[in-house]
Amino acid sequence: MTWHGEALVAFDLETTGTDIESDRIVTAALVRLEPDGRVGEERTWLLDPGISIPEQASAIHGISTDRARAHGSPAAPAVGEITEAVARVFRSGVPLVVMNARYDLSLLDRECRRHGIEPLSARPVADPWPVVDPLVLDKHADRYRKGRRTLQALCAHYGVELADAHNARADAVAAARAARRMGERHPSIGSVPLADLHELQVRAAAEQSASLQDYLRRTSNPSAYIEPSWPLVPHGARVA
C-alpha cells in the first residue's frame, strides 16, 4: 500500500503573523483523513495568544483579539496539548501532512520553548518524522509549473475543494486531500516509501531554498538568506 492510499493526519496553525521567532498560535487543528476519503477523528484549539492579534492577521483568519481573549484557552496549556497530540501522531507512524511544515512546526517549537514545554525535537517520536509537505512535494514533482503554490492554488490545480480558507480545520483537510492527489498523480513521489519520502523532502527543500536564495541575490538582495532546514528550522538558526 502506498503512503497516499493509507490514513493521513493533517496539522495546521493560524497565527498572529509570519515570524516563527516572535509570532504566536491563535488556532490549531489536527484532522485524520481515512483511506476512503472520509474525515475521521479531529481536534481543534482556539488560544488566547497572550498578545494582541494584528488586524492584518485577524482579517485573514477571522479571529480578533477580543474573541481570543474571551473564548480562547490560555496559551501554555494549549501549546502543551497541541504538542503532545502531534507527538502521538508521530509515534503512531501515520504520516503528518503539514502545508509549509517548516513554518508551522518551527513556530510550534518556539511556542514550546517560550512556555517551558518540551518541544517535539526533544521527545521520543519516530525518526525520521513522517511528515508530508504538499508545498515541498509539489515544487519537487512539478518544478517548472508557473503560478503560485499557496494552498488555495494547489487545491485549484489538484481539484480539491477548499471552502473556508485560513480556517485551520478546513486548511488541514484540504492539505491532506491535496497531498493524496499529488501522490496519485506523480509516481515520482507517490511510489516512494514513507521513510524515503521524508529524506527526499529534506533534500528537495534544501534545493528549493538554495534556488530561491540564488534568485534573490541575483535580482534584488545580494545578502538574501533562505533557511534550508526542513521540516524544522533549528532553534537559534539564522532566519533572514
C-alpha positions in Angstrom: 0.0 0.0 0.0 1.3 3.5 -0.9 1.6 6.2 1.7 -1.2 8.2 0.0 -3.6 5.3 0.0 -3.4 5.0 3.8 -4.7 7.2 6.5 -3.2 10.6 6.8 -3.3 13.1 9.7 -3.1 16.8 8.8 -2.0 19.7 11.0 -2.5 23.4 10.5 -1.9 26.6 12.5 -3.4 30.1 12.2 -1.2 32.6 13.9 -0.6 36.3 14.8 1.9 36.7 11.9 4.6 35.1 9.9 7.7 35.3 12.1 8.5 31.9 13.6 10.6 33.5 16.4 8.0 36.0 17.7 4.5 35.2 16.5 2.0 33.1 18.4 -0.6 30.4 17.7 -4.2 31.5 17.5 -5.9 28.4 16.3 -4.7 24.8 15.5 -6.2 21.7 14.0 -5.4 18.0 13.8 -7.6 16.1 11.4 -7.4 12.4 10.3 -8.3 11.6 6.7 -9.3 8.0 6.3 -8.2 5.9 3.3 -11.7 6.2 1.8 -11.5 10.0 2.0 -13.8 10.4 5.0 -12.8 12.8 7.7 -12.2 10.8 10.9 -11.1 11.9 14.3 -10.4 15.6 14.6 -9.4 18.1 17.2 -9.2 21.9 17.1 -8.0 24.6 19.5 -8.6 28.3 20.0 -5.9 30.0 22.0 -5.5 33.4 23.8 -2.0 34.0 22.4 -1.2 36.4 25.2 -0.6 39.3 22.8 -2.8 41.4 20.6 -3.6 39.9 17.3 -2.7 42.3 14.5 -5.6 43.5 12.3 -3.9 42.1 9.2 -3.8 38.6 10.8 -7.4 38.9 12.0 -8.5 39.9 8.5 -7.0 36.6 7.2 -8.3 34.0 9.8 -11.2 35.9 11.3 -10.1 35.7 15.0 -9.9 39.1 16.8 -8.0 39.8 20.0 -11.3 40.2 21.9 -12.6 36.8 20.7 -9.4 35.1 21.5 -9.3 36.6 25.0 -13.0 35.8 25.6 -13.1 32.3 24.3 -9.5 31.0 23.9 -7.6 28.7 26.2 -4.5 30.0 28.0 -1.6 29.6 25.6 0.8 27.5 27.7 -1.5 24.5 28.5 -3.0 24.6 25.0 0.5 24.6 23.4 1.3 21.6 25.6 -1.8 19.8 24.4 -1.1 20.5 20.8 2.5 19.3 21.0 1.5 16.1 22.7 -1.2 15.4 20.2 1.3 15.9 17.3 3.8 13.7 19.1 1.2 10.9 19.4 0.8 11.1 15.6 4.5 10.8 15.1 4.7 7.9 17.5 1.9 6.1 15.6 3.8 6.3 12.3 0.9 7.8 10.5 2.1 10.5 8.0 1.5 14.0 9.3 0.6 16.3 6.4 1.7 19.9 7.0 1.5 22.6 4.3 4.8 24.5 4.6 5.9 22.4 7.5 9.0 24.5 8.1 6.7 27.3 9.3 4.1 25.5 11.4 6.4 23.1 13.1 9.1 25.7 13.8 6.5 28.1 15.2 5.2 25.3 17.4 8.7 24.6 18.6 9.3 28.2 19.6 6.0 28.3 21.4 7.1 25.3 23.4 10.3 27.0 24.3 8.5 30.2 25.2 6.3 28.4 27.7 8.8 25.9 29.1 7.2 22.9 27.3 9.3 20.0 26.0 9.4 20.5 22.2 8.9 17.8 19.7 12.6 17.7 18.9 13.3 16.5 22.5 10.5 13.9 22.6 10.8 10.2 21.8 9.0 10.2 18.5 9.5 8.4 15.1 12.9 9.2 13.4 12.6 10.5 10.8 9.4 12.3 11.5 6.8 11.0 9.0 6.0 14.5 7.5 4.3 15.1 4.2 4.6 18.7 3.0 2.4 19.5 -0.1 4.4 22.6 -0.8 7.7 20.9 -1.0 6.3 17.9 -2.9 4.5 20.0 -5.5 7.6 22.0 -6.2 9.7 18.9 -6.5 7.2 16.9 -8.7 6.1 19.8 -10.9 9.1 22.1 -10.8 8.5 24.2 -13.8 4.8 24.8 -13.5 4.1 28.5 -13.5 1.8 30.2 -10.9 1.5 30.4 -7.2 2.0 27.5 -4.8 -0.3 28.6 -2.0 -2.7 26.0 -0.5 -5.6 27.7 -2.5 -3.6 27.4 -5.7 -2.6 23.8 -5.0 -6.2 22.9 -4.3 -7.4 24.5 -7.5 -4.6 22.7 -9.5 -5.4 19.3 -8.0 -9.1 19.6 -7.9 -9.5 19.8 -4.1 -12.3 21.8 -2.5 -11.3 24.4 0.0 -14.5 26.1 1.2 -13.1 28.1 4.1 -9.5 29.1 3.5 -7.5 30.1 6.6 -9.7 28.1 8.9 -7.3 25.7 10.5 -9.6 22.7 10.2 -10.5 23.4 6.6 -6.9 24.0 5.6 -5.8 20.8 7.3 -8.4 18.7 5.4 -7.6 20.4 2.1 -3.8 19.9 2.6 -4.3 16.2 3.3 -6.5 15.8 0.2 -4.1 17.7 -2.0 -1.2 15.6 -0.8 -3.2 12.4 -1.6 -3.9 13.8 -5.1 -0.2 14.6 -5.6 0.7 11.0 -4.7 -1.8 9.6 -7.1 -0.8 11.9 -10.0 3.0 11.9 -9.6 4.6 8.4 -9.4 7.9 10.1 -8.6 6.6 10.8 -5.1 3.6 8.5 -4.8 5.6 5.3 -5.2 8.3 6.3 -2.7 8.2 4.6 0.7 7.4 6.9 3.5 10.8 6.9 5.2 12.5 7.6 1.9 9.9 10.3 1.0 10.9 12.1 4.2 14.5 12.2 3.1 13.5 13.2 -0.4 11.7 16.2 1.1 14.8 17.2 3.2 16.9 17.3 0.0 14.2 18.9 -2.1 13.5 21.7 0.5 17.2 22.5 0.7 17.5 22.6 -3.1 14.4 24.8 -3.3 15.8 27.2 -0.7 19.1 27.4 -2.4 17.4 28.2 -5.7 15.3 30.9 -4.2 18.2 32.4 -2.4 20.3 32.5 -5.6 17.4 34.2 -7.4 17.0 36.9 -4.7 20.7 37.5 -4.6 20.9 38.0 -8.4 17.8 40.1 -8.7 17.1 42.2 -5.6 19.0 41.4 -2.4 22.7 40.4 -2.5 22.6 39.3 1.1 19.4 37.2 1.0 19.4 34.1 3.1 16.8 31.3 2.8 17.0 28.7 5.6 17.5 25.2 4.0 16.4 23.1 7.0 13.2 21.1 6.8 10.7 20.2 8.4 12.0 22.3 11.4 14.2 25.4 11.5 16.6 24.6 14.4 16.3 26.9 17.4 18.8 29.7 17.2 19.3 29.3 13.4 19.7 32.3 11.2 16.3 33.0 9.7 16.9 36.0 7.4 
